[in-house]
Amino acid sequence: MNQMNCLQPNKLWAIIPAAGSGSRFSKTELKQYQTILDKTVLEHTIARLNILPLTGYVLAIGQQDNIAKNLPLSNKEKAHFCLGGQERVHSVLNALQYLLEIASEDDWVFVHDAARPCVSESSLIQLVETAILKNTSAILAIQVRDTLKYVADQPKIEKTVSRDYLWQAQTPQIARLGMLKSAIEKALADNIVITDEASALEYAGHEVQVVQGRADNIKITYPDDLLLASLILQSQS
């Protein structure tokens, strides 16, 4: 960690988009506020991110959210809140605009899913150090392991897709603050579908490197994932 501080001429910020409805998890309950091991998913996520020497972190939350600001979050004095948007990409953009009022365009910022509480310390450090040392945008990702089938007309398999060059994107995803904001704005203006920060950076012509992640960096998507996340957190501790 000392090495990271020495290598880091600019500040490091985190953005956590947490305004989504999470409809695949539940029509009425937000997955980031479900409890695992006596803490909400969001508390676990924020605690992991604060392993890094963050200057601050921004939570983009829904207008009716009256929970996030009252949680005992790690390093809560570093917490900032802004209004989220209709889609994840709009929440991230709102948070970037918020950050530009208190941060430099050259500062590093990474975006991490609120419902991804199991990201490891080693993965976080490797991601940030890669970005700083190589002066590049980067994401955590793992190589696709399973055989992939292309099914255009269900349930008929049309072909098997080679997995040789395929990686499954995870978060965090890190970039310079100003660069990421401009990339997202350009993609939205051109009506490009943005599924993660890397897709906006790629569209804008910026290099993005993959950093080897871990399979246990799961994203809670369905109710059954809560048990899996609980088991992972226990094994990691």
C-alpha atoms as one frame of an Amber mdcrd trajectory, in Angstrom:
protein
   0.000   0.000   0.000   2.914   2.362   0.681   4.155   1.712  -2.848   0.764
   2.754  -4.206   0.837   6.016  -2.264   4.304   6.805  -3.638   3.182   6.057
  -7.190   0.037   8.133  -6.948   0.563  11.819  -7.813  -3.186  12.314  -8.206
  -6.008  11.549  -5.836  -8.046   8.340  -5.964 -11.858   8.401  -5.848 -14.553
   5.740  -6.027 -18.043   5.885  -7.517 -20.713   3.402  -6.495 -23.894   3.569
  -8.607 -26.678   2.449  -6.258 -29.855   3.895  -7.749 -30.978   0.938  -9.837
 -34.175  -0.980  -9.189 -32.494  -4.409  -9.368 -35.659  -5.910 -10.853 -34.008
  -9.281 -11.501 -33.424  -9.571  -7.749 -36.814  -8.363  -6.534 -39.646  -6.089
  -7.623 -39.800  -4.464  -4.195 -36.448  -4.938  -2.391 -33.073  -3.432  -3.276
 -30.283  -6.005  -3.262 -27.667  -3.625  -1.832 -29.680  -3.360   1.385 -30.050
  -7.088   1.989 -28.175  -8.374   5.035 -25.193 -10.723   4.930 -23.285 -11.575
   8.109 -24.969  -8.780  10.091 -24.185  -6.071   7.533 -25.898  -4.864   4.409
 -24.379  -5.774   1.058 -23.528  -2.096   0.546 -21.663  -1.898   3.847 -19.526
  -4.890   2.852 -18.838  -3.330  -0.550 -17.821   0.047   0.865 -15.599  -1.627
   3.466 -13.730  -3.472   0.701 -13.201  -0.313  -1.336 -11.823   1.524   1.678
  -8.901  -0.886   1.757  -7.514   1.515  -0.845  -6.254   5.026   0.078  -9.383
   6.766  -1.169  -9.710  10.529  -0.996 -13.450   9.979  -1.038 -16.265   7.927
  -2.510 -19.541   8.973  -4.129 -22.752   6.985  -3.845 -25.290   7.744  -6.572
 -28.622   6.886  -4.959 -32.293   7.062  -5.826 -34.412  10.075  -4.925 -36.526
   8.043  -2.490 -33.543   6.307  -0.870 -33.594   7.034   2.850 -31.291   4.178
   3.838 -27.816   4.781   2.400 -27.073   8.015   4.295 -28.009   6.379   7.606
 -25.815   3.276   7.289 -22.593   2.998   9.366 -20.401   2.995   6.254 -16.620
   2.619   6.470 -14.776   5.949   6.603 -18.106   7.727   6.439 -16.356  11.080
   6.656 -15.171  10.360   3.087 -18.684   9.569   1.829 -20.468  11.815  -0.666
 -23.948  11.381  -2.092 -25.515  12.468  -5.347 -28.742  11.717  -7.162 -28.641
   8.707  -9.434 -30.067   8.543 -12.950 -32.481   6.454 -14.937 -29.822   3.929
 -15.976 -26.501   2.949 -14.441 -24.579   5.048 -16.959 -26.557   8.162 -15.993
 -25.817   7.542 -12.310 -22.108   7.277 -13.069 -22.196  10.468 -15.126 -24.014
  12.331 -12.329 -21.344  11.187  -9.875 -18.549  12.271 -12.226 -20.140  15.705
 -12.574 -20.406  15.903  -8.787 -16.735  14.943  -8.402 -15.549  17.603 -10.821
 -16.695  20.203  -8.270 -14.200  18.867  -5.703 -11.630  16.890  -7.732  -9.243
  17.332 -10.650  -9.870  15.990 -14.161  -6.554  14.145 -13.863  -7.521  12.359
 -10.651  -8.097   8.629 -10.850 -11.648   7.368 -10.347 -12.959   3.849 -10.337
 -16.542   2.666 -10.599 -17.685  -0.381  -8.655 -21.024  -2.171  -8.450 -22.837
  -1.682  -5.144 -23.820  -5.356  -5.181 -20.290  -6.722  -5.649 -19.118  -7.078
  -2.016 -16.534  -9.837  -2.429 -13.823  -8.101  -4.469 -10.470  -9.030  -2.936
  -7.828  -6.694  -1.550  -5.208  -8.115  -3.899  -7.417  -7.496  -6.946  -8.091
  -3.897  -5.907  -4.424  -3.135  -5.369  -3.355  -4.800  -8.613  -5.970  -2.862
 -10.590  -5.005   0.544  -9.219  -1.269  -0.081  -9.446  -1.637  -1.229 -13.069
  -3.504   1.962 -13.968  -1.002   4.212 -12.224   2.186   2.459 -13.362   1.072
   2.136 -16.985  -0.988   5.339 -17.051  -3.917   3.486 -18.562  -7.583   2.793
 -17.979  -8.138  -0.733 -16.700 -10.787  -3.176 -15.533 -10.898  -6.372 -13.537
 -11.899  -9.297 -15.737 -11.641 -13.073 -15.926 -11.223 -15.262 -18.976 -14.371
 -17.102 -20.073 -14.166 -20.729 -18.966 -17.323 -22.362 -20.308 -18.130 -23.374
 -23.853 -20.277 -20.668 -25.446 -23.248 -21.327 -27.745 -24.800 -18.822 -30.157
 -28.591 -19.180 -30.068 -30.393 -16.749 -32.394 -33.681 -18.667 -32.551 -34.313
 -20.406 -29.243 -33.841 -23.210 -28.423 -31.809 -24.113 -31.525 -28.021 -23.796
 -31.285 -26.649 -22.065 -34.355 -22.955 -22.414 -33.595 -20.297 -22.721 -30.907
 -18.423 -19.492 -30.240 -14.677 -19.544 -29.653 -13.804 -18.389 -26.146 -10.082
 -17.942 -26.866 -10.167 -14.149 -26.766 -13.205 -13.589 -24.540 -13.055 -12.078
 -21.078 -15.897 -11.521 -18.614 -15.816  -7.939 -17.353 -16.044  -7.199 -13.639
 -15.720  -4.063 -11.537 -13.975  -1.929 -10.390 -13.131  -0.180 -13.660 -10.666
   2.705 -13.396  -9.806   5.746 -15.536  -8.907   9.411 -15.298 -11.927  11.397
 -14.146 -12.081  13.832 -17.068 -11.403  11.153 -19.660 -14.199   8.915 -18.373
 -16.709  11.760 -18.198 -15.956  12.855 -21.779 -16.139   9.276 -23.060 -19.535
   8.663 -21.479 -20.911  11.974 -22.757 -19.711  11.200 -26.300 -21.259   7.723
 -26.277 -24.597   8.994 -24.954 -24.649  11.804 -27.514 -24.102   9.222 -30.272
 -26.804   6.898 -28.853 -24.301   4.127 -28.140 -25.415   1.503 -25.627 -23.111
   1.704 -22.604 -23.042  -1.439 -20.476 -19.933  -0.535 -18.470 -17.327   2.212
 -18.249 -14.900   0.336 -20.492 -17.409   0.274 -23.354 -17.590   4.087 -23.297
 -13.802   4.407 -23.168 -13.412   1.912 -26.024 -15.906   3.828 -28.171 -13.967
   7.048 -27.559 -10.797   5.352 -28.772  -9.012   5.017 -25.417  -6.944   1.969
 -24.532  -8.368  -0.153 -21.718  -6.372  -3.007 -20.216  -7.710  -6.082 -18.474
  -6.316  -7.012 -15.076  -6.789 -10.615 -14.012  -9.638 -10.753 -11.526 -11.037
 -13.616  -9.472 -14.082 -15.804  -9.874 -15.236 -15.007  -6.326 -15.784 -11.332
  -7.246 -19.446 -12.085  -7.861 -22.234  -9.608  -8.487 -25.404 -10.264  -6.512
 -28.126 -10.497  -9.131 -30.594 -13.085  -7.829 -31.713 -13.929  -4.253 -29.692
 -17.169  -4.285 -26.534 -15.108  -4.742 -26.833 -13.818  -1.171 -25.970 -17.246
   0.249 -23.050 -17.610  -2.152 -21.738 -14.158  -1.244 -22.034 -15.021   2.451
 -19.992 -18.191   1.973 -17.357 -16.301  -0.045 -17.025 -13.556   2.562 -16.634
 -16.136   5.328 -13.981 -18.030   3.397 -12.072 -14.845   2.611 -11.967 -13.828
   6.267
